[in-house]
């Protein structure tokens, strides 16, 4: 059994994976802060955190027994 072609193919696949990982890392590093206005729910969560609460108020319906 000749392992040389198998090793060569695996090295080629490793190179391709390394290039893909590098490209994804570059994309992730290039992302800055999102543009535009944040959603309303996100502003409520940030406001609740600033006031010291852990969560924004949530409307919870009580189940009938």
N, CA, C and O atoms as a GROMACS GRO file, in nm:
protein
  260
    1UNK      N    1   0.084  -0.117   0.000
    1UNK     CA    2   0.000   0.000   0.000
    1UNK      C    3   0.090   0.124   0.000
    1UNK      O    4   0.176   0.141   0.086
    2UNK      N    5   0.066   0.210  -0.097
    2UNK     CA    6   0.147   0.331  -0.113
    2UNK      C    7   0.078   0.447  -0.041
    2UNK      O    8  -0.030   0.490  -0.081
    3UNK      N    9   0.140   0.498   0.064
    3UNK     CA   10   0.081   0.604   0.145
    3UNK      C   11   0.119   0.744   0.097
    3UNK      O   12   0.060   0.842   0.142
    4UNK      N   13   0.214   0.754   0.009
    4UNK     CA   14   0.262   0.885  -0.035
    4UNK      C   15   0.151   0.970  -0.097
    4UNK      O   16   0.140   1.087  -0.062
    5UNK      N   17   0.068   0.916  -0.189
    5UNK     CA   18  -0.038   1.001  -0.245
    5UNK      C   19  -0.143   1.042  -0.140
    5UNK      O   20  -0.200   1.151  -0.148
    6UNK      N   21  -0.168   0.955  -0.044
    6UNK     CA   22  -0.265   0.987   0.060
    6UNK      C   23  -0.212   1.101   0.147
    6UNK      O   24  -0.286   1.194   0.181
    7UNK      N   25  -0.085   1.094   0.183
    7UNK     CA   26  -0.024   1.200   0.264
    7UNK      C   27  -0.024   1.332   0.188
    7UNK      O   28  -0.051   1.437   0.247
    8UNK      N   29   0.006   1.327   0.061
    8UNK     CA   30   0.006   1.449  -0.022
    8UNK      C   31  -0.133   1.511  -0.027
    8UNK      O   32  -0.147   1.632  -0.014
    9UNK      N   33  -0.235   1.429  -0.044
    9UNK     CA   34  -0.373   1.479  -0.049
    9UNK      C   35  -0.413   1.541   0.085
    9UNK      O   36  -0.477   1.646   0.089
   10UNK      N   37  -0.375   1.477   0.194
   10UNK     CA   38  -0.407   1.531   0.326
   10UNK      C   39  -0.338   1.664   0.352
   10UNK      O   40  -0.395   1.754   0.412
   11UNK      N   41  -0.213   1.676   0.305
   11UNK     CA   42  -0.142   1.804   0.321
   11UNK      C   43  -0.209   1.914   0.240
   11UNK      O   44  -0.218   2.028   0.285
   12UNK      N   45  -0.256   1.880   0.119
   12UNK     CA   46  -0.328   1.978   0.037
   12UNK      C   47  -0.457   2.023   0.106
   12UNK      O   48  -0.491   2.141   0.105
   13UNK      N   49  -0.529   1.927   0.165
   13UNK     CA   50  -0.652   1.961   0.236
   13UNK      C   51  -0.621   2.046   0.359
   13UNK      O   52  -0.698   2.136   0.392
   14UNK      N   53  -0.511   2.017   0.427
   14UNK     CA   54  -0.470   2.096   0.543
   14UNK      C   55  -0.440   2.240   0.503
   14UNK      O   56  -0.479   2.334   0.572
   15UNK      N   57  -0.373   2.258   0.391
   15UNK     CA   58  -0.344   2.392   0.342
   15UNK      C   59  -0.474   2.467   0.310
   15UNK      O   60  -0.487   2.585   0.344
   16UNK      N   61  -0.568   2.399   0.247
   16UNK     CA   62  -0.695   2.462   0.214
   16UNK      C   63  -0.771   2.501   0.341
   16UNK      O   64  -0.830   2.609   0.347
   17UNK      N   65  -0.770   2.415   0.441
   17UNK     CA   66  -0.836   2.447   0.568
   17UNK      C   67  -0.769   2.564   0.637
   17UNK      O   68  -0.837   2.651   0.691
   18UNK      N   69  -0.637   2.568   0.637
   18UNK     CA   70  -0.565   2.680   0.699
   18UNK      C   71  -0.598   2.812   0.631
   18UNK      O   72  -0.613   2.914   0.698
   19UNK      N   73  -0.608   2.811   0.499
   19UNK     CA   74  -0.643   2.933   0.426
   19UNK      C   75  -0.786   2.976   0.458
   19UNK      O   76  -0.814   3.095   0.472
   20UNK      N   77  -0.878   2.880   0.471
   20UNK     CA   78  -1.016   2.911   0.505
   20UNK      C   79  -1.026   2.971   0.645
   20UNK      O   80  -1.097   3.068   0.666
   21UNK      N   81  -0.954   2.912   0.739
   21UNK     CA   82  -0.954   2.963   0.876
   21UNK      C   83  -0.898   3.105   0.881
   21UNK      O   84  -0.953   3.191   0.949
   22UNK      N   85  -0.792   3.128   0.810
   22UNK     CA   86  -0.731   3.261   0.806
   22UNK      C   87  -0.828   3.364   0.747
   22UNK      O   88  -0.839   3.475   0.799
   23UNK      N   89  -0.898   3.327   0.641
   23UNK     CA   90  -0.994   3.419   0.580
   23UNK      C   91  -1.107   3.452   0.676
   23UNK      O   92  -1.148   3.567   0.687
   24UNK      N   93  -1.158   3.351   0.747
   24UNK     CA   94  -1.265   3.375   0.843
   24UNK      C   95  -1.218   3.461   0.961
   24UNK      O   96  -1.293   3.544   1.010
   25UNK      N   97  -1.096   3.440   1.005
   25UNK     CA   98  -1.041   3.524   1.113
   25UNK      C   99  -1.030   3.669   1.068
   25UNK      O  100  -1.056   3.759   1.147
   26UNK      N  101  -0.991   3.691   0.944
   26UNK     CA  102  -0.981   3.827   0.891
   26UNK      C  103  -1.119   3.893   0.885
   26UNK      O  104  -1.133   4.011   0.917
   27UNK      N  105  -1.220   3.817   0.843
   27UNK     CA  106  -1.356   3.871   0.837
   27UNK      C  107  -1.404   3.906   0.977
   27UNK      O  108  -1.463   4.012   0.998
   28UNK      N  109  -1.380   3.817   1.072
   28UNK     CA  110  -1.424   3.841   1.210
   28UNK      C  111  -1.354   3.962   1.270
   28UNK      O  112  -1.416   4.039   1.344
   29UNK      N  113  -1.227   3.980   1.241
   29UNK     CA  114  -1.152   4.092   1.297
   29UNK      C  115  -1.193   4.224   1.234
   29UNK      O  116  -1.180   4.329   1.297
   30UNK      N  117  -1.241   4.221   1.111
   30UNK     CA  118  -1.276   4.343   1.041
   30UNK      C  119  -1.411   4.399   1.076
   30UNK      O  120  -1.446   4.509   1.033
   31UNK      N  121  -1.490   4.326   1.155
   31UNK     CA  122  -1.623   4.375   1.191
   31UNK      C  123  -1.612   4.478   1.301
   31UNK      O  124  -1.554   4.453   1.407
   32UNK      N  125  -1.667   4.594   1.275
   32UNK     CA  126  -1.669   4.700   1.376
   32UNK      C  127  -1.803   4.700   1.447
   32UNK      O  128  -1.874   4.600   1.452
   33UNK      N  129  -1.836   4.814   1.502
   33UNK     CA  130  -1.965   4.825   1.568
   33UNK      C  131  -2.075   4.828   1.462
   33UNK      O  132  -2.056   4.883   1.354
   34UNK      N  133  -2.189   4.770   1.493
   34UNK     CA  134  -2.297   4.769   1.395
   34UNK      C  135  -2.351   4.910   1.372
   34UNK      O  136  -2.353   4.993   1.463
   35UNK      N  137  -2.393   4.935   1.252
   35UNK     CA  138  -2.444   5.066   1.217
   35UNK      C  139  -2.594   5.069   1.236
   35UNK      O  140  -2.661   4.966   1.227
   36UNK      N  141  -2.646   5.187   1.263
   36UNK     CA  142  -2.790   5.204   1.274
   36UNK      C  143  -2.839   5.201   1.418
   36UNK      O  144  -2.762   5.184   1.513
   37UNK      N  145  -2.967   5.219   1.429
   37UNK     CA  146  -3.031   5.225   1.560
   37UNK      C  147  -3.053   5.084   1.614
   37UNK      O  148  -3.096   4.997   1.538
   38UNK      N  149  -3.025   5.059   1.742
   38UNK     CA  150  -3.048   4.925   1.797
   38UNK      C  151  -3.198   4.898   1.811
   38UNK      O  152  -3.277   4.992   1.821
   39UNK      N  153  -3.237   4.773   1.813
   39UNK     CA  154  -3.378   4.740   1.832
   39UNK      C  155  -3.428   4.788   1.968
   39UNK      O  156  -3.349   4.808   2.061
   40UNK      N  157  -3.559   4.807   1.980
   40UNK     CA  158  -3.619   4.859   2.102
   40UNK      C  159  -3.590   4.768   2.222
   40UNK      O  160  -3.561   4.818   2.331
   41UNK      N  161  -3.596   4.637   2.202
   41UNK     CA  162  -3.575   4.545   2.314
   41UNK      C  163  -3.432   4.555   2.367
   41UNK      O  164  -3.409   4.536   2.486
   42UNK      N  165  -3.336   4.585   2.278
   42UNK     CA  166  -3.197   4.594   2.321
   42UNK      C  167  -3.177   4.720   2.406
   42UNK      O  168  -3.102   4.717   2.504
   43UNK      N  169  -3.244   4.828   2.370
   43UNK     CA  170  -3.235   4.950   2.448
   43UNK      C  171  -3.296   4.929   2.586
   43UNK      O  172  -3.246   4.983   2.684
   44UNK      N  173  -3.404   4.851   2.594
   44UNK     CA  174  -3.467   4.823   2.724
   44UNK      C  175  -3.373   4.741   2.812
   44UNK      O  176  -3.364   4.766   2.932
   45UNK      N  177  -3.305   4.645   2.754
   45UNK     CA  178  -3.213   4.562   2.831
   45UNK      C  179  -3.097   4.646   2.883
   45UNK      O  180  -3.058   4.633   2.999
   46UNK      N  181  -3.042   4.732   2.798
   46UNK     CA  182  -2.931   4.817   2.842
   46UNK      C  183  -2.977   4.914   2.949
   46UNK      O  184  -2.904   4.941   3.044
   47UNK      N  185  -3.100   4.968   2.935
   47UNK     CA  186  -3.154   5.059   3.036
   47UNK      C  187  -3.174   4.989   3.169
   47UNK      O  188  -3.147   5.048   3.274
   48UNK      N  189  -3.221   4.866   3.167
   48UNK     CA  190  -3.241   4.789   3.290
   48UNK      C  191  -3.108   4.759   3.356
   48UNK      O  192  -3.098   4.762   3.479
   49UNK      N  193  -3.007   4.731   3.278
   49UNK     CA  194  -2.875   4.702   3.334
   49UNK      C  195  -2.816   4.827   3.398
   49UNK      O  196  -2.748   4.818   3.500
   50UNK      N  197  -2.842   4.943   3.341
   50UNK     CA  198  -2.790   5.066   3.396
   50UNK      C  199  -2.859   5.100   3.529
   50UNK      O  200  -2.800   5.163   3.616
   51UNK      N  201  -2.984   5.057   3.542
   51UNK     CA  202  -3.058   5.083   3.665
   51UNK      C  203  -3.027   4.980   3.773
   51UNK      O  204  -3.071   4.997   3.887
   52UNK      N  205  -2.954   4.876   3.740
   52UNK     CA  206  -2.917   4.776   3.839
   52UNK      C  207  -3.002   4.650   3.834
   52UNK      O  208  -2.976   4.556   3.909
   53UNK      N  209  -3.101   4.645   3.749
   53UNK     CA  210  -3.181   4.524   3.737
   53UNK      C  211  -3.112   4.428   3.643
   53UNK      O  212  -3.032   4.469   3.558
   54UNK      N  213  -3.141   4.301   3.658
   54UNK     CA  214  -3.076   4.202   3.573
   54UNK      C  215  -3.144   4.188   3.437
   54UNK      O  216  -3.079   4.153   3.338
   55UNK      N  217  -3.275   4.216   3.431
   55UNK     CA  218  -3.348   4.201   3.306
   55UNK      C  219  -3.447   4.315   3.290
   55UNK      O  220  -3.485   4.381   3.386
   56UNK      N  221  -3.487   4.336   3.167
   56UNK     CA  222  -3.594   4.430   3.140
   56UNK      C  223  -3.726   4.364   3.179
   56UNK      O  224  -3.735   4.242   3.178
   57UNK      N  225  -3.827   4.442   3.213
   57UNK     CA  226  -3.955   4.382   3.251
   57UNK      C  227  -4.014   4.303   3.136
   57UNK      O  228  -4.010   4.345   3.020
   58UNK      N  229  -4.068   4.189   3.171
   58UNK     CA  230  -4.126   4.098   3.071
   58UNK      C  231  -4.270   4.074   3.108
   58UNK      O  232  -4.300   4.045   3.224
   59UNK      N  233  -4.360   4.083   3.012
   59UNK     CA  234  -4.501   4.055   3.036
   59UNK      C  235  -4.519   3.905   3.037
   59UNK      O  236  -4.498   3.837   2.937
   60UNK      N  237  -4.559   3.852   3.153
   60UNK     CA  238  -4.578   3.708   3.169
   60UNK      C  239  -4.724   3.682   3.198
   60UNK      O  240  -4.781   3.740   3.291
   61UNK      N  241  -4.786   3.597   3.119
   61UNK     CA  242  -4.926   3.562   3.141
   61UNK      C  243  -4.932   3.447   3.241
   61UNK      O  244  -4.860   3.348   3.229
   62UNK      N  245  -5.019   3.462   3.340
   62UNK     CA  246  -5.037   3.356   3.437
   62UNK      C  247  -5.133   3.253   3.379
   62UNK      O  248  -5.233   3.289   3.317
   63UNK      N  249  -5.102   3.127   3.398
   63UNK     CA  250  -5.189   3.022   3.347
   63UNK      C  251  -5.305   3.002   3.443
   63UNK      O  252  -5.290   3.011   3.565
   64UNK      N  253  -5.421   2.974   3.384
   64UNK     CA  254  -5.542   2.950   3.464
   64UNK      C  255  -5.536   2.808   3.521
   64UNK      O  256  -5.498   2.713   3.453
   65UNK      N  257  -5.576   2.796   3.648
   65UNK     CA  258  -5.573   2.666   3.712
   65UNK      C  259  -5.711   2.607   3.723
   65UNK      O  260  -5.727   2.497   3.774
   0.00000   0.00000   0.00000
